[in-house]
Amino acid sequence: MSAQSSNQKRIVVVGGGFGGIETALGLLHKKRANTKITLITSIPHFEYTPALYRVVAGASPLETCIPLKDIFGGKDIEIVRDTVIDLDIEEKFVKGVSGSVYAFDYCVLALGSEVAYFDIPGLKELSFGFKSVHQALRLKRHLHEIFDSCREGTSEEKVCACHVLVVGAGATGVELAGELSMYLRRLAKQHNFPPEFITLDLVEAAPRILPTLKEDISKEVTYQLRNLGVNIFLNRTVVKEEVETVFLKDMQMNPARSCEGSQRTYGGSTSIGTTSNGVKTKTLIWAAGIRAHHLYREIRGLTCDEGGRVVVDEFLRAVNAENVYVIGDGASTPYAGMAQTALRDARFVADTIVASLCGRKMREYVPSSVSHIIPVGEGWAVALIGHWRFYGKFAWWLRRIVDLRYFLSILPLRKALLVFREGTSLCESCEVCSSAENNT
Ligand SMILES: Cc1cc2nc3c(=O)[nH]c(=O)nc-3n(C[C@H](O)[C@H](O)[C@H](O)COP(=O)(O)OP(=O)(O)OC[C@H]3O[C@@H](n4cnc5c(N)ncnc54)[C@H](O)[C@@H]3O)c2cc1C
């Protein structure tokens, strides 16, 4: 434990994502004398997840990977790279995997969430996740390898290799499917591969895509995705994944069409039960399950709801845990699971801690609803802002403005503009594609 002057207050923020960074910036903005702010996080950069779908489709990862030193350089804050493995509520310290112990007077937990596989056999081992820059780059590399490896194969091998399944048609799955529809065709062209072998399916367990949004939005987005050549399958859940085969509940592959790329069908009005043939694919992208970080369930003294989120009081403090605040994806609040909520929680908690330090009365947390701007392919998006709805290019630009506004809120102007520009610059490490880029 580090030495401390007698009445110095130590504020430890855990997690360098949306919530953690905003809390730290808020605290710095209103910094009191004799307080020490420490941000502990497991990776040295911030991942801007709303732009991950662009990384899969060849955009530079520099937009999604912002070094913490660019955000906090020169500021009065200690940044520690460590993975927190425990928190002692009574003794008021957190413990890192490095063996270090960080004592606190106030602690803010902003650990985010992780992919949930719901114990579906084979899924964790064989599917592609889409939650981090590392996973996005792994998926991109895999897509390039597919086009390289099966150029000489039989038609059946090509159909299997170029069949991509995105599972989960929430905002993340929809964004990704829209972007992949164009990217896969571009890859086919650059790798000199017949595009008719490409099949892109979006599989959803609910009766419609974007099930948490209004029905008319689902309809518009369905139409847009179909125009982009995405096949949409509803009321379908993954029950098992094996090497190169995925099994869906109530699935019957139409044998007459099994090799016709985009004409594939799963199930039919009469088919019941899972058949043994499965869907032949090398690429299942799992965008259907997220749950709060596992550490929340492991820390003794925290109470979690059914989804593993920490139950908090009206000041976002974990119940029965004095001065331990939980924000963002990990807090059991009505709009958790969105970056906007994590940012609002963070501003609230920074204000609350400062109020507590000054002995002022703290105001209560009021959850507020979130906006949605979902891009679906190049230059088209749907925006739902309050009662307003926008579709098309305007909504797409709104989304870009939101990205820029966020970068400007955490970075100096020049760096924010550089990062923003990276979102539109291509970055291909595959030899075939980088030489194609150089020739254009
Ligand atoms: C692909 C994708 C697209 C998204 N698009 C949008 C969008 O368009 N709009 C929107 O509002 N939301 C979007 N979200 C949701 C949004 O990313 C989350 O709601 C938001 O990141 C939650 O913020 P957070 O601070 O709770 O956690 P995070 O931002 O995930 O931050 C968690 C941080 O904690 C660190 N950490 C984890 N474990 C430890 C540990 N043990 N010790 C130390 N540090 C640790 C992590 O490295 C990370 O830095 C998207 C999510 C994904 C996956």
The ligand as an SDF file (V2000), in Angstrom:
LIG
                    3D

 53 58  0  0  0  0  0  0  0  0999 V2000
  -19.5920   -4.0700  -30.4230 C   0  0  0  0  0  0  0  0  0  0  0  0
  -20.2520   -3.1420  -29.4360 C   0  0  0  0  0  0  0  0  0  0  0  0
  -20.8710   -1.9690  -29.8840 C   0  0  0  0  0  0  0  0  0  0  0  0
  -21.4710   -1.1000  -28.9800 C   0  0  0  0  0  0  0  0  0  0  0  0
  -22.0780    0.0290  -29.4620 N   0  0  0  0  0  0  0  0  0  0  0  0
  -22.6530    0.8950  -28.5910 C   0  0  0  0  0  0  0  0  0  0  0  0
  -23.2620    2.1050  -29.0800 C   0  0  0  0  0  0  0  0  0  0  0  0
  -23.2700    2.3590  -30.2860 O   0  0  0  0  0  0  0  0  0  0  0  0
  -23.8360    2.9340  -28.1730 N   0  0  0  0  0  0  0  0  0  0  0  0
  -23.8360    2.6720  -26.8200 C   0  0  0  0  0  0  0  0  0  0  0  0
  -24.3860    3.4750  -26.0370 O   0  0  0  0  0  0  0  0  0  0  0  0
  -23.2720    1.5250  -26.3400 N   0  0  0  0  0  0  0  0  0  0  0  0
  -22.6850    0.6510  -27.1860 C   0  0  0  0  0  0  0  0  0  0  0  0
  -22.1000   -0.5080  -26.7060 N   0  0  0  0  0  0  0  0  0  0  0  0
  -22.1510   -0.7950  -25.2610 C   0  0  0  0  0  0  0  0  0  0  0  0
  -21.0020   -0.0810  -24.5560 C   0  0  0  0  0  0  0  0  0  0  0  0
  -19.7600   -0.4710  -25.1110 O   0  0  0  0  0  0  0  0  0  0  0  0
  -21.0030   -0.4200  -23.0720 C   0  0  0  0  0  0  0  0  0  0  0  0
  -22.2750   -0.1630  -22.5410 O   0  0  0  0  0  0  0  0  0  0  0  0
  -19.9760    0.4040  -22.3430 C   0  0  0  0  0  0  0  0  0  0  0  0
  -18.6800    0.0880  -22.8100 O   0  0  0  0  0  0  0  0  0  0  0  0
  -20.0540    0.1570  -20.8350 C   0  0  0  0  0  0  0  0  0  0  0  0
  -19.1270    0.9810  -20.1940 O   0  0  0  0  0  0  0  0  0  0  0  0
  -18.4000    0.4790  -18.8630 P   0  0  0  0  0  0  0  0  0  0  0  0
  -17.5640    1.6070  -18.3850 O   0  0  0  0  0  0  0  0  0  0  0  0
  -19.4080   -0.1070  -17.9500 O   0  0  0  0  0  0  0  0  0  0  0  0
  -17.4790   -0.7280  -19.3400 O   0  0  0  0  0  0  0  0  0  0  0  0
  -16.3530   -0.7780  -20.4680 P   0  0  0  0  0  0  0  0  0  0  0  0
  -16.4110    0.4030  -21.3470 O   0  0  0  0  0  0  0  0  0  0  0  0
  -16.4590   -2.1160  -21.0830 O   0  0  0  0  0  0  0  0  0  0  0  0
  -15.0140   -0.7070  -19.6200 O   0  0  0  0  0  0  0  0  0  0  0  0
  -14.5860   -1.7420  -18.7710 C   0  0  0  0  0  0  0  0  0  0  0  0
  -13.1280   -1.5150  -18.5020 C   0  0  0  0  0  0  0  0  0  0  0  0
  -12.7170   -2.2970  -17.3890 O   0  0  0  0  0  0  0  0  0  0  0  0
  -11.4970   -2.9340  -17.6770 C   0  0  0  0  0  0  0  0  0  0  0  0
  -11.4620   -4.1270  -16.8470 N   0  0  0  0  0  0  0  0  0  0  0  0
  -12.2050   -5.2540  -16.9860 C   0  0  0  0  0  0  0  0  0  0  0  0
  -11.8980   -6.1140  -16.0000 N   0  0  0  0  0  0  0  0  0  0  0  0
  -10.9650   -5.5200  -15.2330 C   0  0  0  0  0  0  0  0  0  0  0  0
  -10.2760   -5.9170  -14.0730 C   0  0  0  0  0  0  0  0  0  0  0  0
  -10.5160   -7.0910  -13.4860 N   0  0  0  0  0  0  0  0  0  0  0  0
   -9.3620   -5.0770  -13.5480 N   0  0  0  0  0  0  0  0  0  0  0  0
   -9.1250   -3.8800  -14.1160 C   0  0  0  0  0  0  0  0  0  0  0  0
   -9.7640   -3.4480  -15.2160 N   0  0  0  0  0  0  0  0  0  0  0  0
  -10.6740   -4.2630  -15.7730 C   0  0  0  0  0  0  0  0  0  0  0  0
  -11.5840   -3.2190  -19.1800 C   0  0  0  0  0  0  0  0  0  0  0  0
  -10.3070   -3.4200  -19.7230 O   0  0  0  0  0  0  0  0  0  0  0  0
  -12.2300   -1.9290  -19.6640 C   0  0  0  0  0  0  0  0  0  0  0  0
  -11.2430   -0.9560  -19.8600 O   0  0  0  0  0  0  0  0  0  0  0  0
  -21.4840   -1.3980  -27.5840 C   0  0  0  0  0  0  0  0  0  0  0  0
  -20.8600   -2.5640  -27.1320 C   0  0  0  0  0  0  0  0  0  0  0  0
  -20.2310   -3.4330  -28.0380 C   0  0  0  0  0  0  0  0  0  0  0  0
  -19.5740   -4.6780  -27.5400 C   0  0  0  0  0  0  0  0  0  0  0  0
  1  2  1  0
  2  3  1  0
  2 52  2  0
  3  4  2  0
  4  5  1  0
  4 50  1  0
  5  6  2  0
  6  7  1  0
  6 13  1  0
  7  8  2  0
  7  9  1  0
  9 10  1  0
 10 11  2  0
 10 12  1  0
 12 13  2  0
 13 14  1  0
 14 15  1  0
 14 50  1  0
 15 16  1  0
 16 17  1  0
 16 18  1  0
 18 19  1  0
 18 20  1  0
 20 21  1  0
 20 22  1  0
 22 23  1  0
 23 24  1  0
 24 25  2  0
 24 26  1  0
 24 27  1  0
 27 28  1  0
 28 29  2  0
 28 30  1  0
 28 31  1  0
 31 32  1  0
 32 33  1  0
 33 34  1  0
 33 48  1  0
 34 35  1  0
 35 36  1  0
 35 46  1  0
 36 37  1  0
 36 45  1  0
 37 38  2  0
 38 39  1  0
 39 40  1  0
 39 45  2  0
 40 41  1  0
 40 42  2  0
 42 43  1  0
 43 44  2  0
 44 45  1  0
 46 47  1  0
 46 48  1  0
 48 49  1  0
 50 51  2  0
 51 52  1  0
 52 53  1  0
M  END
$$$$
